[in-house]
Structure formats: C-alpha cells, structure tokens
Amino acid sequence: MGWLEDIIGKIMNVIAETVRKFTAYSMVLFFVGTIYGFYLDKIAAFTQVDKNILIFVPVVLAILAYYVTEIAILLFILLLGLIVGVFL
C-alpha cells in the first residue's frame, strides 16, 4: 500500500497546485478587469472611441495571445508591470 499512497499523494499535490495557480490567475484577471472597467470611460474619452468597442479589446488580445506566443509574453510583461506599479 505504500506505493499507492505515494501515487495518491502526488496526485493530490498536483491538484492542489493547479487549484492554487488557477485561483491566483483568476484573481489577477479580476484585478486587471476591475482596473480596466474603472478606467473605461476615461480611456474612451481620451481616445475618442466608443466604449462599446473598447469592451472587445481584451477579447481580441486574448485571442491573439492564444495564437502568438510573442504577444502573450508582451501582454504578460505589461500586466505584471501594471500590477507591480499599482502596488508600489
């Protein structure tokens, strides 16, 4: 039974780590979404673009990041800088 307990323990650790990462990622997305929503009117006024169009910007960026690794890395660095900038 020792080897079975080891396997079950490893599976539980992987599940726990995945849940932690998913929760942290979800909270970061919630944080960024809150900031984006808060500034949506200001961004729309500054760029003179309808704010309904700006709602689709994150979706378009997500699709691009899914298919293009370089864009995903750039967005990750920008979002990380935004989070660090807000907390410092």
LODRENBA-383497 format. One record per residue (C-alpha): residue number from 1; residue in three letters; y, x negated, z. Coordinates in steps of 0.1 Angstrom, whole numbers, always signed. Example, Ala and Ser with C-alpha at 12.3 -4.5 7.8 and 13.67 -1.06 7.14 Angstrom:
BEGIN
<gutor><seq>1</seq><type>ALA</type><y>-45</y><x>-123</x><z>+78</z></gutor>
<gutor><seq>2</seq><type>SER</type><y>-11</y><x>-137</x><z>+71</z></gutor>
This chain:
BEGIN
<gutor><seq>1</seq><type>MET</type><y>+0</y><x>+0</x><z>+0</z></gutor>
<gutor><seq>2</seq><type>GLY</type><y>+23</y><x>-30</x><z>+3</z></gutor>
<gutor><seq>3</seq><type>TRP</type><y>+29</y><x>-34</x><z>-34</z></gutor>
<gutor><seq>4</seq><type>LEU</type><y>+35</y><x>+4</x><z>-38</z></gutor>
<gutor><seq>5</seq><type>GLU</type><y>+61</y><x>+3</x><z>-11</z></gutor>
<gutor><seq>6</seq><type>ASP</type><y>+78</y><x>-26</x><z>-28</z></gutor>
<gutor><seq>7</seq><type>ILE</type><y>+80</y><x>-8</x><z>-61</z></gutor>
<gutor><seq>8</seq><type>ILE</type><y>+93</y><x>+24</x><z>-44</z></gutor>
<gutor><seq>9</seq><type>GLY</type><y>+119</y><x>+3</x><z>-25</z></gutor>
<gutor><seq>10</seq><type>LYS</type><y>+131</y><x>-14</x><z>-57</z></gutor>
<gutor><seq>11</seq><type>ILE</type><y>+134</y><x>+20</x><z>-75</z></gutor>
<gutor><seq>12</seq><type>MET</type><y>+154</y><x>+34</x><z>-45</z></gutor>
<gutor><seq>13</seq><type>ASN</type><y>+177</y><x>+3</x><z>-46</z></gutor>
<gutor><seq>14</seq><type>VAL</type><y>+183</y><x>+7</x><z>-84</z></gutor>
<gutor><seq>15</seq><type>ILE</type><y>+190</y><x>+44</x><z>-79</z></gutor>
<gutor><seq>16</seq><type>ALA</type><y>+214</y><x>+37</x><z>-50</z></gutor>
<gutor><seq>17</seq><type>GLU</type><y>+232</y><x>+10</x><z>-70</z></gutor>
<gutor><seq>18</seq><type>THR</type><y>+235</y><x>+33</x><z>-100</z></gutor>
<gutor><seq>19</seq><type>VAL</type><y>+249</y><x>+61</x><z>-79</z></gutor>
<gutor><seq>20</seq><type>ARG</type><y>+274</y><x>+37</x><z>-63</z></gutor>
<gutor><seq>21</seq><type>LYS</type><y>+286</y><x>+24</x><z>-97</z></gutor>
<gutor><seq>22</seq><type>PHE</type><y>+288</y><x>+59</x><z>-112</z></gutor>
<gutor><seq>23</seq><type>THR</type><y>+308</y><x>+72</x><z>-83</z></gutor>
<gutor><seq>24</seq><type>ALA</type><y>+332</y><x>+42</x><z>-84</z></gutor>
<gutor><seq>25</seq><type>TYR</type><y>+336</y><x>+47</x><z>-121</z></gutor>
<gutor><seq>26</seq><type>SER</type><y>+343</y><x>+84</x><z>-117</z></gutor>
<gutor><seq>27</seq><type>MET</type><y>+369</y><x>+77</x><z>-91</z></gutor>
<gutor><seq>28</seq><type>VAL</type><y>+386</y><x>+52</x><z>-113</z></gutor>
<gutor><seq>29</seq><type>LEU</type><y>+387</y><x>+77</x><z>-141</z></gutor>
<gutor><seq>30</seq><type>PHE</type><y>+400</y><x>+103</x><z>-118</z></gutor>
<gutor><seq>31</seq><type>PHE</type><y>+427</y><x>+79</x><z>-106</z></gutor>
<gutor><seq>32</seq><type>VAL</type><y>+438</y><x>+70</x><z>-142</z></gutor>
<gutor><seq>33</seq><type>GLY</type><y>+437</y><x>+106</x><z>-153</z></gutor>
<gutor><seq>34</seq><type>THR</type><y>+459</y><x>+116</x><z>-124</z></gutor>
<gutor><seq>35</seq><type>ILE</type><y>+485</y><x>+90</x><z>-132</z></gutor>
<gutor><seq>36</seq><type>TYR</type><y>+483</y><x>+99</x><z>-169</z></gutor>
<gutor><seq>37</seq><type>GLY</type><y>+487</y><x>+136</x><z>-161</z></gutor>
<gutor><seq>38</seq><type>PHE</type><y>+516</y><x>+128</x><z>-138</z></gutor>
<gutor><seq>39</seq><type>TYR</type><y>+535</y><x>+108</x><z>-164</z></gutor>
<gutor><seq>40</seq><type>LEU</type><y>+525</y><x>+130</x><z>-194</z></gutor>
<gutor><seq>41</seq><type>ASP</type><y>+558</y><x>+148</x><z>-195</z></gutor>
<gutor><seq>42</seq><type>LYS</type><y>+578</y><x>+116</x><z>-192</z></gutor>
<gutor><seq>43</seq><type>ILE</type><y>+557</y><x>+99</x><z>-219</z></gutor>
<gutor><seq>44</seq><type>ALA</type><y>+562</y><x>+129</x><z>-242</z></gutor>
<gutor><seq>45</seq><type>ALA</type><y>+599</y><x>+129</x><z>-236</z></gutor>
<gutor><seq>46</seq><type>PHE</type><y>+602</y><x>+92</x><z>-242</z></gutor>
<gutor><seq>47</seq><type>THR</type><y>+581</y><x>+91</x><z>-274</z></gutor>
<gutor><seq>48</seq><type>GLN</type><y>+594</y><x>+125</x><z>-286</z></gutor>
<gutor><seq>49</seq><type>VAL</type><y>+558</y><x>+136</x><z>-292</z></gutor>
<gutor><seq>50</seq><type>ASP</type><y>+544</y><x>+169</x><z>-283</z></gutor>
<gutor><seq>51</seq><type>LYS</type><y>+524</y><x>+166</x><z>-251</z></gutor>
<gutor><seq>52</seq><type>ASN</type><y>+495</y><x>+186</x><z>-265</z></gutor>
<gutor><seq>53</seq><type>ILE</type><y>+489</y><x>+157</x><z>-289</z></gutor>
<gutor><seq>54</seq><type>LEU</type><y>+491</y><x>+132</x><z>-260</z></gutor>
<gutor><seq>55</seq><type>ILE</type><y>+463</y><x>+150</x><z>-243</z></gutor>
<gutor><seq>56</seq><type>PHE</type><y>+439</y><x>+138</x><z>-270</z></gutor>
<gutor><seq>57</seq><type>VAL</type><y>+449</y><x>+101</x><z>-267</z></gutor>
<gutor><seq>58</seq><type>PRO</type><y>+423</y><x>+93</x><z>-240</z></gutor>
<gutor><seq>59</seq><type>VAL</type><y>+395</y><x>+111</x><z>-260</z></gutor>
<gutor><seq>60</seq><type>VAL</type><y>+404</y><x>+91</x><z>-292</z></gutor>
<gutor><seq>61</seq><type>LEU</type><y>+405</y><x>+59</x><z>-272</z></gutor>
<gutor><seq>62</seq><type>ALA</type><y>+371</y><x>+67</x><z>-256</z></gutor>
<gutor><seq>63</seq><type>ILE</type><y>+355</y><x>+73</x><z>-290</z></gutor>
<gutor><seq>64</seq><type>LEU</type><y>+370</y><x>+40</x><z>-303</z></gutor>
<gutor><seq>65</seq><type>ALA</type><y>+358</y><x>+21</x><z>-272</z></gutor>
<gutor><seq>66</seq><type>TYR</type><y>+323</y><x>+35</x><z>-277</z></gutor>
<gutor><seq>67</seq><type>TYR</type><y>+321</y><x>+21</x><z>-312</z></gutor>
<gutor><seq>68</seq><type>VAL</type><y>+342</y><x>-10</x><z>-310</z></gutor>
<gutor><seq>69</seq><type>THR</type><y>+335</y><x>-35</x><z>-282</z></gutor>
<gutor><seq>70</seq><type>GLU</type><y>+368</y><x>-53</x><z>-285</z></gutor>
<gutor><seq>71</seq><type>ILE</type><y>+387</y><x>-21</x><z>-279</z></gutor>
<gutor><seq>72</seq><type>ALA</type><y>+365</y><x>-14</x><z>-249</z></gutor>
<gutor><seq>73</seq><type>ILE</type><y>+373</y><x>-48</x><z>-234</z></gutor>
<gutor><seq>74</seq><type>LEU</type><y>+410</y><x>-44</x><z>-241</z></gutor>
<gutor><seq>75</seq><type>LEU</type><y>+411</y><x>-10</x><z>-225</z></gutor>
<gutor><seq>76</seq><type>PHE</type><y>+391</y><x>-23</x><z>-195</z></gutor>
<gutor><seq>77</seq><type>ILE</type><y>+416</y><x>-51</x><z>-190</z></gutor>
<gutor><seq>78</seq><type>LEU</type><y>+446</y><x>-27</x><z>-194</z></gutor>
<gutor><seq>79</seq><type>LEU</type><y>+431</y><x>-2</x><z>-169</z></gutor>
<gutor><seq>80</seq><type>LEU</type><y>+422</y><x>-29</x><z>-145</z></gutor>
<gutor><seq>81</seq><type>GLY</type><y>+458</y><x>-43</x><z>-147</z></gutor>
<gutor><seq>82</seq><type>LEU</type><y>+471</y><x>-8</x><z>-141</z></gutor>
<gutor><seq>83</seq><type>ILE</type><y>+450</y><x>-3</x><z>-111</z></gutor>
<gutor><seq>84</seq><type>VAL</type><y>+459</y><x>-37</x><z>-96</z></gutor>
<gutor><seq>85</seq><type>GLY</type><y>+496</y><x>-31</x><z>-105</z></gutor>
<gutor><seq>86</seq><type>VAL</type><y>+496</y><x>+2</x><z>-86</z></gutor>
<gutor><seq>87</seq><type>PHE</type><y>+480</y><x>-12</x><z>-55</z></gutor>
<gutor><seq>88</seq><type>LEU</type><y>+501</y><x>-44</x><z>-53</z></gutor>
